[in-house]
Amino acid sequence: MLGRIRKDIRAIFERDPAAKNLLEVLLCYPGLHALIFHHLGHFLYCRGLVFIPRLISQFSRFITGIEIHPGAKIKEGFFIDHGMGVVIGETPEIYENVTIYQGVTLGGTGKETGKRHPTVGKNVVVGAGAKVLGPIEIGDGARIGAGSVVLQSVPPRTTVVGIPGRTVVYEGERVPSINLDHTDMPDPIAEVLNSLQSQIDSLRYSMKDVKDNSDNNHQKKECS
């Protein structure tokens, strides 16, 4: 378990420019504290215990604001930035070098049994407030925009934003002029609304021209 904790600490230094020294990381990063509690609870959970691991997870939630079920399978290099309000259910699988931000939910969609939570591939980034729900797969290198609600599987190297989640980058191919930083995701709904507004403005100008021409013709008839 100590080896896992070292890798979790290394991930923080690699991905958070605010991390200045080891003491700060050990004392001030709730995401790291939640993972330490989870490693202990998961170790006991995998050995048939239920109550004590759940008690550990609830204590961790009280201390850190992050709820991770002890049944969740989390690989090394997992980084929870800030973390308040993060909820991770019982059956998700999270692979190497995944980063999630505050308010993220990796949850289920009902009372199904068995695998009912997401599988998150390697090097995935899940933006603040995103909800990834159901037994879906998030492919390696995918990015989930802040505030998105994802209910369907996401292919590798794909960027998804919106409610419900919509693909805006596929197989690593950038949409022109889009910055792939998770803080600057495109907004497809806003783009549609802007397009509709442009069409309405165009129709308004066309109708104004027709009215002006009609008034001019009427005036000419009166003069004649």
ZADREN-783010 format. One line per 8 residues: number of its first residue (from 0); their letters; for each residue x, y, z of N, C-alpha, C. Coordinates in Angstrom, 2 decimals, padded with zeros to 5 digits. Example, Ala and Ser with C-alpha at 12.3 -4.5 7.8 and 13.67 -1.06 7.14 Angstrom:
// residues 2
0) as) 013.19,-005.69,007.80,012.30,-004.50,007.80,013.20,-003.30,007.80  012.85,-002.25,007.08,013.67,-001.06,007.14,012.90,000.03,007.87
//
This chain:
// residues 224
0) mlgrirkd) 000.82,-001.20,000.00,000.00,000.00,000.00,000.86,001.26,000.00  002.02,001.21,000.63,002.90,002.37,000.64,003.36,002.74,-000.76  003.60,001.71,-001.57,004.00,001.97,-002.96,002.91,002.70,-003.72  001.65,002.32,-003.51,000.53,002.99,-004.16,000.44,004.45,-003.71  000.64,004.67,-002.43,000.55,006.04,-001.90,001.64,006.91,-002.51  002.85,006.35,-002.67,003.94,007.12,-003.31,003.54,007.52,-004.73  002.93,006.61,-005.47,002.52,006.91,-006.84,001.39,007.93,-006.86  000.49,007.87,-005.89,-000.57,008.86,-005.80,000.02,010.25,-005.52
8) iraiferd) 001.02,010.32,-004.67,001.69,011.59,-004.37,002.41,012.11,-005.61  003.08,011.22,-006.32,003.78,011.62,-007.54,002.80,012.20,-008.56  001.61,011.60,-008.66,000.60,012.09,-009.59,000.16,013.52,-009.25  000.08,013.82,-007.96,-000.29,015.17,-007.55,000.75,016.18,-008.01  002.03,015.88,-007.80,003.08,016.80,-008.22,003.12,016.96,-009.74  002.80,015.90,-010.46,002.84,015.96,-011.91,001.70,016.79,-012.49  000.54,016.80,-011.83,-000.66,017.39,-012.44,-001.18,018.63,-011.75  -000.65,018.98,-010.60,-001.13,020.17,-009.90,000.02,021.13,-009.67
16) paaknlle) 000.07,022.24,-010.42,001.16,023.20,-010.24,001.13,023.89,-008.88  000.00,023.78,-008.16,-000.08,024.40,-006.83,000.64,023.58,-005.76  000.97,022.33,-006.07,001.66,021.47,-005.09,003.12,021.91,-005.00  003.51,022.43,-003.82,004.85,022.99,-003.68,005.83,022.06,-002.96  005.34,021.29,-001.99,006.26,020.43,-001.26,005.50,019.24,-000.69  006.26,018.24,-000.22,005.67,016.99,000.24,004.79,017.20,001.47  005.21,018.05,002.41,004.43,018.26,003.63,003.06,018.85,003.29  003.04,019.80,002.37,001.77,020.40,001.96,000.84,019.35,001.37
24) vllcypgl) 001.38,018.49,000.51,000.57,017.46,-000.13,000.02,016.48,000.90  000.87,016.07,001.84,000.44,015.09,002.84,-000.63,015.65,003.77  -000.58,016.93,004.06,-001.48,017.50,005.06,-002.69,018.22,004.47  -002.60,018.69,003.23,-003.60,019.62,002.71,-004.36,019.13,001.48  -004.17,017.88,001.08,-004.84,017.39,-000.12,-005.88,016.33,000.25  -007.17,016.70,000.34,-008.20,015.74,000.73,-008.32,014.57,-000.24  -008.00,014.80,-001.52,-008.05,013.70,-002.47,-007.08,012.58,-002.11  -005.90,012.96,-001.65,-004.92,011.97,-001.21,-005.41,011.27,000.05
32) halifhhl) -005.96,012.03,000.99,-006.47,011.42,002.22,-007.57,010.41,001.91  -008.47,010.76,000.99,-009.57,009.86,000.63,-009.03,008.57,000.00  -007.98,008.69,-000.81,-007.40,007.50,-001.43,-006.72,006.61,-000.39  -006.06,007.21,000.58,-005.43,006.40,001.64,-006.49,005.61,002.40  -007.57,006.28,002.77,-008.67,005.57,003.44,-009.24,004.48,002.52  -009.35,004.80,001.23,-009.93,003.82,000.31,-009.04,002.59,000.17  -007.73,002.80,000.08,-006.83,001.64,-000.04,-007.02,000.69,001.14  -007.14,001.26,002.33,-007.34,000.43,003.52,-008.69,-000.28,003.47
40) ghflycrg) -009.76,000.49,003.17,-011.08,-000.10,003.12,-011.21,-001.15,002.03  -010.61,-000.90,000.87,-010.69,-001.85,-000.24,-009.95,-003.14,000.09  -008.81,-003.02,000.77,-008.05,-004.20,001.20,-008.93,-005.10,002.07  -009.64,-004.52,003.01,-010.51,-005.31,003.89,-011.74,-005.82,003.15  -012.29,-004.99,002.26,-013.48,-005.37,001.50,-013.22,-006.59,000.63  -012.04,-006.64,000.03,-011.69,-007.76,-000.84,-011.47,-009.06,-000.05  -011.38,-008.94,001.26,-011.20,-010.12,002.12,-012.49,-010.51,002.84  -013.61,-010.05,002.29,-014.91,-010.50,002.77,-015.55,-009.65,003.84
48) lvfiprli) -014.86,-008.64,004.33,-015.46,-007.76,005.33,-016.34,-006.72,004.64  -017.40,-006.31,005.29,-018.30,-005.32,004.71,-018.47,-004.11,005.62  -018.80,-004.36,006.89,-019.15,-003.25,007.78,-017.97,-002.32,008.04  -016.82,-002.87,008.39,-015.67,-002.03,008.72,-015.22,-001.19,007.52  -015.11,-001.76,006.31,-014.76,-000.92,005.15,-015.77,000.19,004.90  -017.07,-000.10,005.05,-018.07,000.96,004.86,-017.94,002.03,005.93  -017.61,001.62,007.14,-017.40,002.58,008.22,-016.21,003.48,007.91  -015.15,002.88,007.35,-013.98,003.66,006.95,-014.33,004.67,005.87
56) sqfsrfit) -015.12,004.22,004.88,-015.50,005.11,003.78,-016.36,006.27,004.28  -017.25,006.00,005.24,-018.09,007.07,005.78,-017.27,008.05,006.61  -016.30,007.54,007.35,-015.40,008.43,008.09,-014.60,009.30,007.12  -014.13,008.69,006.04,-013.40,009.44,005.02,-014.28,010.53,004.42  -015.53,010.19,004.16,-016.46,011.19,003.62,-016.62,012.36,004.58  -016.73,012.07,005.86,-016.89,013.12,006.87,-015.66,014.02,006.91  -014.48,013.43,006.78,-013.23,014.19,006.90,-012.91,014.95,005.62  -013.14,014.33,004.45,-012.65,014.88,003.18,-013.74,015.45,002.28
64) gieihpga) -015.01,015.08,002.50,-016.06,015.47,001.57,-016.09,014.63,000.32  -015.33,013.53,000.30,-015.24,012.64,-000.86,-015.75,011.26,-000.45  -016.71,010.74,-001.20,-017.26,009.43,-000.87,-016.83,008.40,-001.91  -016.06,007.42,-001.48,-015.61,006.33,-002.36,-016.04,005.01,-001.72  -016.86,004.26,-002.41,-017.26,002.95,-001.88,-016.04,002.04,-001.83  -015.90,001.25,-000.78,-014.71,000.38,-000.67,-014.62,-000.69,-001.76  -015.73,-000.93,-002.47,-015.69,-001.90,-003.56,-015.11,-001.37,-004.85  -014.96,-000.07,-004.98,-014.44,000.52,-006.21,-013.00,000.07,-006.47
72) kikegffi) -012.71,-000.26,-007.73,-011.37,-000.70,-008.12,-010.64,000.47,-008.76  -009.59,000.92,-008.09,-008.87,002.11,-008.53,-007.40,001.76,-008.73  -006.90,002.02,-009.93,-005.50,001.76,-010.24,-004.63,002.95,-009.79  -003.34,002.82,-009.97,-002.40,003.83,-009.49,-002.47,005.11,-010.33  -001.99,006.19,-009.74,-001.94,007.48,-010.44,-003.26,008.21,-010.49  -004.22,007.82,-009.65,-005.53,008.47,-009.62,-005.40,009.78,-008.85  -005.88,010.89,-009.44,-005.76,012.21,-008.83,-007.12,012.86,-008.72  -007.54,013.16,-007.50,-008.78,013.89,-007.25,-008.39,015.32,-006.87
80) dhgmgvvi) -008.64,016.28,-007.75,-008.25,017.66,-007.50,-009.37,018.38,-006.73  -009.04,018.97,-005.62,-010.00,019.61,-004.70,-010.91,018.55,-004.09  -011.85,018.01,-004.85,-012.53,016.79,-004.45,-013.85,016.93,-003.74  -014.20,018.08,-003.19,-015.45,018.19,-002.45,-016.63,017.75,-003.30  -017.44,016.85,-002.76,-018.64,016.40,-003.46,-018.43,015.26,-004.43  -017.23,014.73,-004.53,-016.98,013.57,-005.41,-017.66,012.33,-004.82  -018.36,011.58,-005.69,-019.01,010.34,-005.28,-018.63,009.24,-006.26  -018.08,008.15,-005.74,-017.68,007.01,-006.56,-018.37,005.78,-005.98
88) getpeiye) -019.16,005.09,-006.79,-019.97,003.98,-006.33,-019.20,002.69,-006.11  -019.95,001.59,-006.02,-019.38,000.31,-005.60,-018.62,-000.42,-006.70  -019.09,-000.36,-007.94,-018.52,-001.24,-008.98,-017.76,-000.55,-010.10  -017.38,000.72,-009.99,-016.57,001.29,-011.07,-015.16,000.72,-011.10  -014.57,000.76,-012.27,-013.15,000.40,-012.43,-012.45,001.62,-013.01  -011.44,002.09,-012.32,-010.72,003.30,-012.73,-009.28,002.90,-013.00  -008.85,003.07,-014.25,-007.50,002.64,-014.63,-006.47,003.74,-014.40  -005.26,003.54,-014.88,-004.12,004.37,-014.50,-004.26,005.82,-014.96
96) nvtiyqgv) -003.74,006.71,-014.11,-003.53,008.12,-014.45,-004.82,008.86,-014.81  -005.88,008.59,-014.09,-007.15,009.30,-014.28,-007.18,010.52,-013.36  -007.72,011.61,-013.87,-007.87,012.84,-013.09,-009.34,013.24,-013.05  -009.87,013.49,-011.85,-011.23,014.01,-011.74,-011.22,015.23,-010.83  -012.24,016.08,-011.00,-012.32,017.32,-010.26,-013.54,017.32,-009.33  -013.71,018.38,-008.59,-014.74,018.43,-007.56,-016.13,018.22,-008.16  -017.00,017.58,-007.37,-018.39,017.40,-007.77,-018.65,016.29,-008.75  -017.65,015.52,-009.11,-017.83,014.43,-010.09,-018.54,013.25,-009.43
104) tlggtgke) -019.46,012.63,-010.19,-020.12,011.41,-009.75,-019.85,010.30,-010.75  -019.33,009.18,-010.26,-019.24,007.96,-011.05,-020.27,007.01,-010.44  -021.48,007.02,-010.97,-022.59,006.37,-010.29,-023.38,005.44,-011.17  -024.45,004.90,-010.59,-025.36,004.02,-011.30,-026.61,004.77,-011.73  -027.52,004.05,-012.40,-028.75,004.66,-012.91,-030.00,004.01,-012.35  -029.88,003.06,-011.45,-031.05,002.39,-010.90,-030.66,001.36,-009.88  -031.49,000.33,-009.78,-031.27,-000.72,-008.78,-030.75,-002.01,-009.41  -030.01,-001.89,-010.52,-029.46,-003.07,-011.14,-028.47,-003.76,-010.20
112) tgkrhptv) -028.27,-005.04,-010.43,-027.26,-005.78,-009.68,-026.05,-006.02,-010.57  -024.95,-006.44,-009.97,-023.74,-006.68,-010.74,-023.04,-005.38,-011.10  -022.38,-005.36,-012.23,-021.63,-004.18,-012.68,-022.61,-003.10,-013.11  -022.68,-002.02,-012.35,-023.66,-000.97,-012.63,-023.05,000.43,-012.62  -021.71,000.50,-012.58,-021.02,001.78,-012.57,-020.00,001.83,-013.71  -019.49,003.01,-014.03,-018.63,003.15,-015.22,-017.27,002.46,-015.07  -016.70,002.14,-016.22,-015.29,001.74,-016.33,-014.56,002.90,-017.00  -013.57,003.44,-016.32,-012.86,004.63,-016.80,-011.45,004.21,-017.22
120) gknvvvga) -011.13,004.43,-018.48,-009.84,004.00,-019.02,-008.68,004.86,-018.57  -007.51,004.58,-019.12,-006.28,005.28,-018.75,-006.29,006.72,-019.26  -005.65,007.60,-018.46,-005.39,008.99,-018.86,-006.66,009.78,-019.18  -007.74,009.46,-018.50,-009.00,010.17,-018.69,-009.05,011.38,-017.76  -009.67,012.47,-018.24,-009.91,013.66,-017.42,-011.42,013.88,-017.34  -011.94,013.99,-016.12,-013.38,014.25,-015.91,-013.52,015.60,-015.23  -014.13,016.56,-015.92,-014.21,017.93,-015.43,-015.16,018.10,-014.25  -015.06,019.25,-013.60,-015.81,019.53,-012.38,-017.31,019.39,-012.60
128) gakvlgpi) -017.97,018.69,-011.68,-019.42,018.57,-011.71,-019.98,017.59,-012.70  -019.13,016.89,-013.44,-019.62,015.93,-014.44,-020.22,014.70,-013.76  -021.25,014.13,-014.39,-021.89,012.92,-013.91,-021.74,011.84,-014.98  -021.07,010.77,-014.61,-020.87,009.63,-015.52,-021.63,008.46,-014.90  -022.70,008.02,-015.56,-023.66,007.14,-014.91,-023.89,005.86,-015.71  -023.97,004.75,-015.00,-024.30,003.48,-015.62,-023.07,002.64,-015.94  -023.29,001.38,-016.36,-022.19,000.47,-016.66,-021.60,000.73,-018.05  -021.15,001.96,-018.26,-020.61,002.37,-019.55,-019.09,002.38,-019.49
136) eigdgari) -018.45,002.54,-020.65,-016.99,002.57,-020.72,-016.53,003.92,-021.25  -015.56,004.50,-020.54,-014.93,005.74,-020.98,-013.54,005.37,-021.50  -013.33,005.52,-022.80,-012.11,005.04,-023.43,-010.87,005.78,-022.99  -009.72,005.17,-023.23,-008.43,005.77,-022.87,-008.28,007.16,-023.49  -007.80,008.09,-022.67,-007.51,009.43,-023.18,-008.72,010.30,-023.42  -009.91,009.85,-023.00,-011.12,010.66,-023.21,-011.15,011.83,-022.24  -011.93,012.85,-022.61,-012.11,014.02,-021.76,-013.60,014.30,-021.62  -014.04,014.46,-020.37,-015.44,014.77,-020.09,-015.50,016.21,-019.59
144) gagsvvlq) -016.25,017.05,-020.29,-016.31,018.46,-019.93,-017.02,018.71,-018.62  -016.69,019.82,-017.99,-017.30,020.19,-016.71,-018.81,020.31,-016.85  -019.54,019.72,-015.89,-020.98,019.80,-015.87,-021.70,018.86,-016.82  -020.97,018.03,-017.54,-021.60,017.11,-018.50,-022.30,015.96,-017.78  -023.29,015.38,-018.46,-023.96,014.17,-017.98,-023.78,013.11,-019.06  -023.02,012.08,-018.74,-022.65,011.06,-019.72,-023.39,009.77,-019.38  -024.20,009.29,-020.33,-025.01,008.10,-020.12,-024.69,006.99,-021.11  -023.80,007.28,-022.06,-023.41,006.29,-023.07,-021.89,006.19,-023.11
152) svpprttv) -021.40,005.03,-023.57,-019.96,004.81,-023.64,-019.28,005.85,-024.52  -018.05,006.19,-024.16,-017.27,007.20,-024.87,-016.05,006.52,-025.48  -015.83,006.63,-026.80,-014.67,006.01,-027.42,-013.36,006.64,-026.95  -012.24,005.97,-027.18,-010.94,006.53,-026.79,-010.66,007.86,-027.49  -009.90,008.71,-026.79,-009.44,009.99,-027.32,-010.59,010.84,-027.86  -011.68,010.83,-027.11,-012.88,011.58,-027.49,-013.20,012.60,-026.42  -013.65,013.79,-026.84,-014.08,014.81,-025.91,-015.59,014.92,-025.94  -016.20,014.90,-024.76,-017.66,014.92,-024.62,-018.05,016.09,-023.72
160) vgipgrtv) -019.06,016.86,-024.13,-019.57,017.96,-023.31,-021.09,017.97,-023.39  -021.73,018.64,-022.43,-023.15,018.91,-022.51,-024.02,017.94,-021.74  -025.35,018.22,-021.78,-026.36,017.40,-021.12,-027.44,017.08,-022.15  -027.59,015.85,-022.58,-026.66,014.74,-022.32,-025.35,014.95,-023.07  -024.35,014.17,-022.72,-023.02,014.34,-023.31,-023.03,014.19,-024.82  -022.37,015.13,-025.51,-022.24,015.10,-026.96,-020.76,015.09,-027.33  -020.43,014.33,-028.36,-019.05,014.25,-028.81,-018.69,015.49,-029.62  -017.59,016.16,-029.23,-017.12,017.31,-029.99,-015.72,017.10,-030.55
168) vyegervp) -015.04,016.07,-030.06,-013.75,015.66,-030.63,-013.77,014.14,-030.68  -013.40,013.57,-031.84,-013.48,012.13,-031.99,-012.15,011.56,-032.46  -011.71,010.49,-031.80,-010.47,009.80,-032.16,-009.29,010.75,-032.23  -009.26,011.72,-031.33,-008.13,012.63,-031.26,-008.12,013.73,-032.28  -009.12,013.80,-033.18,-009.17,014.83,-034.21,-009.84,016.06,-033.63  -009.12,017.17,-033.61,-009.65,018.39,-033.02,-010.70,019.03,-033.92  -011.74,019.55,-033.30,-012.65,020.43,-033.99,-011.95,021.77,-034.15  -011.97,022.41,-035.33,-011.22,023.66,-035.53,-011.52,024.70,-034.47
176) sinldhtd) -010.47,025.33,-034.02,-010.48,026.47,-033.08,-010.91,026.09,-031.68  -010.92,024.79,-031.34,-011.32,024.37,-030.00,-010.08,024.07,-029.16  -010.03,024.65,-028.00,-008.97,024.36,-027.05,-009.39,023.16,-026.22  -008.54,022.13,-026.15,-008.92,020.91,-025.45,-008.72,020.98,-023.95  -008.29,022.11,-023.42,-008.23,022.25,-021.97,-009.62,022.06,-021.40  -009.75,021.25,-020.32,-011.08,020.93,-019.80,-011.81,022.15,-019.26  -011.08,023.26,-019.02,-011.74,024.47,-018.54,-012.28,025.32,-019.68  -012.02,024.95,-020.91,-012.42,025.76,-022.06,-013.07,024.87,-023.12
184) mpdpiaev) -014.02,024.05,-022.70,-014.70,023.15,-023.61,-015.70,023.92,-024.47  -015.96,023.45,-025.70,-017.02,024.06,-026.51,-018.39,023.78,-025.91  -019.35,024.63,-026.24,-020.71,024.47,-025.75,-021.64,024.29,-026.95  -021.99,023.05,-027.30,-022.82,022.82,-028.49,-024.19,023.46,-028.39  -024.78,023.55,-027.19,-026.09,024.17,-027.04,-026.00,025.66,-027.36  -024.96,026.32,-026.83,-024.78,027.74,-027.13,-024.55,027.97,-028.62  -023.82,027.05,-029.26,-023.57,027.19,-030.70,-024.87,027.09,-031.49  -025.76,026.16,-031.11,-027.05,026.03,-031.78,-027.90,027.28,-031.57
192) lnslqsqi) -027.93,027.79,-030.33,-028.71,028.99,-030.04,-028.19,030.19,-030.82  -026.86,030.31,-030.90,-026.28,031.41,-031.69,-026.65,031.29,-033.16  -026.65,030.06,-033.67,-027.04,029.84,-035.07,-028.49,030.23,-035.30  -029.39,029.83,-034.37,-030.80,030.20,-034.49,-030.98,031.71,-034.44  -030.24,032.38,-033.55,-030.34,033.83,-033.44,-029.90,034.50,-034.74  -028.84,033.95,-035.35,-028.37,034.50,-036.63,-029.44,034.36,-037.72  -030.11,033.20,-037.74,-031.17,033.00,-038.73,-032.35,033.93,-038.49  -032.71,034.13,-037.20,-033.81,035.05,-036.88,-033.46,036.47,-037.31
200) dslrysmk) -032.22,036.90,-037.03,-031.79,038.24,-037.45,-031.86,038.39,-038.96  -031.44,037.34,-039.67,-031.47,037.38,-041.13,-032.90,037.50,-041.66  -033.81,036.73,-041.07,-035.21,036.81,-041.47,-035.80,038.18,-041.16  -035.41,038.74,-040.00,-035.93,040.06,-039.62,-035.50,041.12,-040.63  -034.21,041.07,-041.04,-033.73,042.04,-042.03,-034.41,041.83,-043.37  -034.65,040.58,-043.76,-035.33,040.30,-045.03,-036.75,040.86,-045.03  -037.45,040.64,-043.91,-038.82,041.16,-043.80,-038.83,042.68,-043.82  -037.82,043.29,-043.19,-037.74,044.76,-043.19,-037.54,045.28,-044.61
208) dvkdnsdn) -036.68,044.58,-045.38,-036.45,045.01,-046.76,-037.73,044.89,-047.59  -038.47,043.79,-047.40,-039.72,043.61,-048.14,-040.71,044.71,-047.79  -040.81,045.04,-046.49,-041.73,046.09,-046.05,-041.33,047.42,-046.62  -040.02,047.73,-046.61,-039.55,049.01,-047.15,-039.86,049.11,-048.64  -039.64,048.02,-049.37,-039.93,048.03,-050.81,-041.42,048.22,-051.07  -042.24,047.57,-050.22,-043.69,047.71,-050.38,-044.13,049.13,-050.12  -043.57,049.77,-049.09,-043.92,051.16,-048.79,-043.50,052.08,-049.91  -042.32,051.84,-050.48,-041.84,052.69,-051.59,-042.75,052.57,-052.80
216) nhqkkecs) -043.16,051.35,-053.12,-044.05,051.13,-054.26,-045.40,051.82,-054.05  -045.88,051.75,-052.79,-047.17,052.39,-052.48,-047.08,053.91,-052.65  -045.94,054.47,-052.19,-045.76,055.91,-052.34,-045.69,056.33,-053.80  -045.02,055.51,-054.63,-044.91,055.82,-056.05,-046.28,055.82,-056.73  -047.12,054.84,-056.32,-048.47,054.78,-056.90,-049.28,056.01,-056.53  -049.13,056.47,-055.26,-049.88,057.66,-054.83,-049.43,058.90,-055.59  -048.12,059.02,-055.86,-047.59,060.17,-056.58,-048.06,060.20,-058.03  -048.19,059.01,-058.60,-048.60,058.95,-059.99,-050.12,059.19,-060.12
//
